[in-house]
Amino acid sequence: MIKYNNIIKYPIITEKASFLREKFNKYSLYVSVDANKYKIKLAIESLFSVKVSPINIVRVKPKRRRFRGVVGY
């Protein structure tokens, strides 16, 4: 059994996400790295009892930073 609570972590609460939610009824969520579109769709439909239209996924690569001579992300 898949635990859907582990797939969806928390919502993105920014000004841009609020604009998308109000104007276009689109929600922004942080999800698990190993989740695909199908797993995300099942998790949202089972947890919130809604019908999900197409899902868009963006994977943002971390930026490389240097702090006091130590390279990190």
N, C-alpha and C positions, 0 to 999 in steps of 0.2 A: 504494500500500500504506500502510495506517495504521500508525504506530508506536505500539503500545500503551504503551510505556514513557513516552511523553510525556503520556498521558492521566492515568495514576495517578502522583501525585507521591510521597506518603509517608503512612504510617498516622498516625492521631491517637492519641497515647499520653497519656491522662488517666485519672483515677479513674473517671469516668462511662463512658468507652469500654471500660475493662476490665470494669466491671460488666455492660454490655450484651453483651460478648463471652462472658462466663462464663455468664450466666443465659439469654440469648435467642439466642446464637449469631449476633449481629449485629456486623459489622465497620465501623469508621469510618475513612474515608480522605479525604485532601485530593486533589482532582482538578482538572484544568484547567478554567478558567472557561468555555471554549467547548464543553465536553463535555456531551452530553445523556445521558439514561438508556440509550438504545440503545448508544451508544459505550462507556459505562462498563461495561455488561453484557458486551459483546464483549471488552473489554480484560481484565476479571477472569476470564472463562471461558477465554480463550486463555493468559493468563500463569500461572494457578494450577490449571488443569485441574479446575474444579469446575462444578457446576450452580448458577446464581444464581436465587434466588427474587426477588420484587419488590424494587425499589430505591427508596429515599427520598432525595431531594436537598433540601438546605437551602442557600440563598444568603444569607450574612450580610453586610449592608451595613456598611461601616466607620463607626465613630463619629467625629464631628467634634471635634477637639481644638484648644486654643490653647496655645502654648508660647512665652513671651517675646514676645507680640504677634503671632506668626505663626500663621495658621490652617492646619491640616493634618488629615490623616486617619490 
